[in-house]
Amino acid sequence: MEPMSYDVTSSERPRSAQRIASPVERHRHDVGVNVGNGERAASAAAGATLLAMGLVRRGLVGGALGLAGSALLLRGATGHCAVYRRLAKNTANDQPMPREIVLSRSVTIDAAPQAIRSLLREPRAARALPFAEVLEADGDSVRVEARLPAGRRLAWTSRIEEREDSIAWRSEPEGPFDHELRLDFEAAPGNRGTQVDATLTLRPPAGAAGAAVAQWLRGLGVRSMGAALARLKQLCELGEVATTQNQPTGARSRLKTLLLTAQETE
Amino acid sequence: MMKALCYVAKHDVRVEDVPEPVIVSPHDAIVRVTSTAICGSDLHLYDGFVPSMMRGDILGHEFMGEIVEVGAEVRKLAVGDRVVVPFPIACGRCWYCKEDLWSLCDNTNPNAWMAEAMWGHSPAGLFGYSHLLGGYAGGQAEYVRVPFADVGPIKIEDDALADEQVLFLSDIFPTGYMAAEQCEIQPGQVVAVWGCGPVGQFAIQSAYLLGAERVIAIDRFAPRLALAERHRAEVLDYERVDVMEALRDLTGGRGPDACIDAVGLEAHGHGIGAAYDAVATRVFLESDRPIALREAILACRKGGVVSLAGVYGGIVDKIPMGAAFNKALQLRMGQTHVHRYLRPLLDRIEAGDIVPADIVTHRLPLSDGPRAYEIFRDKTDECIKVVLKPGTS
């Protein structure tokens, strides 16, 4: 697993009090951070889950779930827990939250690197990312729009950088989604084609709070990357993506349909 | 609309009206199902042993029928062809398919991440066998969509061959055959088969086809033991004899040269091991009941092969690993690479070396599906194998 990237890389990390605090760090102490990083991520995760459940269920129970979820989400995002303050408890350590999240996955594709590269430049490559659409491709610049939950959309422009054994999409720094996606190509042993190592570096907005949420989404992100790489492999090897879309089913239960749709369209 | 047998909940399957399938990808074909069977592994779904089943999922992975529509890039099949469809869906192009390991196809499980979470890597997608294995609609229906149609289905040219003679090429005949093939049977060898259900019957017959000297079969249901005897097996009723002792005595103290587990994760048994499994599965310490597997490992002769045809899905406990290691056993297993066996086994059927239809005890219309599952599970009415006929009543 990739290590998280810290903004302080020295092995002898100075105590946070001795460091020059950034505005976010100062804020961190202003609100009284008393929850540790791991717990913050867990809190944010549980909160978001409860909130989602609340939104699905609605009604009185849904409202309660939503309220509890919001509180937990806030606790994760700010790192402040009122209950801990009353109990004079503090689980926060001195480690700063990471500012960058690095996700990585690999896949072996039975095709030459050149064939994979040229497919990546075709519009149908977007089928590897079912939630995204290429709005505009112009030489080494590409504009992509992603569909987010609740009908929201997010668009950004990336610059494509091709090297001998890699291709990378770097988002423009002032864009709304600061990230870099990089694919490294290497011959797979035993005549099995090309090993594609994908690395996604995310610099989430809202500093440490955003990173806490992103850290929670890490597993989901790695899974989505795996699914996207699997689809890229299918496009390269088969020219189509294996799917069960539009197939018949009997009557579904409502909640499960919702959950499954979310999982299967990732 | 069409009729399809749908999973509703544990022990609850229903025939529902669902939309007819359509061509989604250019390599798809639509098959009008003429015959479909209930597999022992369908009972694992029915009994709630397989996670990720959803209300409304169309069941069934043993089916055959007539091609009624083909996608733009299907080359080998045409409308009107009569085909048997293998239960694993294989792309025919990936490294695994090229290595003849069709059930391990890299490209056909759209929900690979679910299988990866459970097993580390994902095998091929299967028809009608949970979302973990692709979520593909199954063949216990009037029509079914068959992806990668040029790769899987085998054309049956001889109209004189009844459906029931070739239907089991879709799964259980190749499954029994692969289990026997994994034993690498040498002349003079003795093979023991746990379970005389449909797969066990094919394993017995396949062991003889592959040159076994004797086959000993183990079960507790009289009709199944009787059929095994008709297939030339010596039979042991595990409720009447001590299987370990009997196997030792029947093999001059050596133990069988190869042992086939044709039971899988829902084994029944008695004694301390069975009681342990009953408790452990209830409290989720294990998910599968490996009673037959344990016995096979203990009974097998030194240096022999234990071959698994019965399905396992999760975690098992109290596997006598010390016995397997110290007796230098080979354990061989896997979902059947059905594609590999279609042609050679169809040749065997055409040559009259085997009569697959002789295991069929029940023929029912698809609309009787829910009752058919009950009969098959409870083994009432001397049931061994049920074939469902869509479009009849």
Boltz contact constraints between the chains, C-beta under 6 A:
constraints:
  - contact:
      token1: [A, 110]
      token2: [B, 95]
      max_distance: 6.0
  - contact:
      token1: [A, 192]
      token2: [B, 95]
      max_distance: 6.0
  - contact:
      token1: [A, 223]
      token2: [B, 113]
      max_distance: 6.0
  - contact:
      token1: [A, 226]
      token2: [B, 113]
      max_distance: 6.0
  - contact:
      token1: [A, 227]
      token2: [B, 113]
      max_distance: 6.0
  - contact:
      token1: [A, 230]
      token2: [B, 112]
      max_distance: 6.0
  - contact:
      token1: [A, 234]
      token2: [B, 107]
      max_distance: 6.0
  - contact:
      token1: [A, 237]
      token2: [B, 93]
      max_distance: 6.0
  - contact:
      token1: [A, 237]
      token2: [B, 94]
      max_distance: 6.0
  - contact:
      token1: [A, 238]
      token2: [B, 91]
      max_distance: 6.0
  - contact:
      token1: [A, 238]
      token2: [B, 93]
      max_distance: 6.0
  - contact:
      token1: [A, 240]
      token2: [B, 25]
      max_distance: 6.0
  - contact:
      token1: [A, 242]
      token2: [B, 107]
      max_distance: 6.0
  - contact:
      token1: [A, 242]
      token2: [B, 108]
      max_distance: 6.0
  - contact:
      token1: [A, 242]
      token2: [B, 110]
      max_distance: 6.0
  - contact:
      token1: [A, 243]
      token2: [B, 110]
      max_distance: 6.0
  - contact:
      token1: [A, 244]
      token2: [B, 110]
      max_distance: 6.0
  - contact:
      token1: [A, 244]
      token2: [B, 135]
      max_distance: 6.0
  - contact:
      token1: [A, 244]
      token2: [B, 136]
      max_distance: 6.0
  - contact:
      token1: [A, 246]
      token2: [B, 24]
      max_distance: 6.0
  - contact:
      token1: [A, 247]
      token2: [B, 21]
      max_distance: 6.0
  - contact:
      token1: [A, 247]
      token2: [B, 137]
      max_distance: 6.0
  - contact:
      token1: [A, 248]
      token2: [B, 18]
      max_distance: 6.0
  - contact:
      token1: [A, 248]
      token2: [B, 19]
      max_distance: 6.0
  - contact:
      token1: [A, 248]
      token2: [B, 21]
      max_distance: 6.0
  - contact:
      token1: [A, 248]
      token2: [B, 137]
      max_distance: 6.0
  - contact:
      token1: [A, 249]
      token2: [B, 56]
      max_distance: 6.0
  - contact:
      token1: [A, 250]
      token2: [B, 6]
      max_distance: 6.0
  - contact:
      token1: [A, 250]
      token2: [B, 16]
      max_distance: 6.0
  - contact:
      token1: [A, 250]
      token2: [B, 18]
      max_distance: 6.0
  - contact:
      token1: [A, 250]
      token2: [B, 56]
      max_distance: 6.0
  - contact:
      token1: [A, 251]
      token2: [B, 56]
      max_distance: 6.0
  - contact:
      token1: [A, 252]
      token2: [B, 55]
      max_distance: 6.0
  - contact:
      token1: [A, 252]
      token2: [B, 56]
      max_distance: 6.0
  - contact:
      token1: [A, 253]
      token2: [B, 55]
      max_distance: 6.0
  - contact:
      token1: [A, 256]
      token2: [B, 54]
      max_distance: 6.0
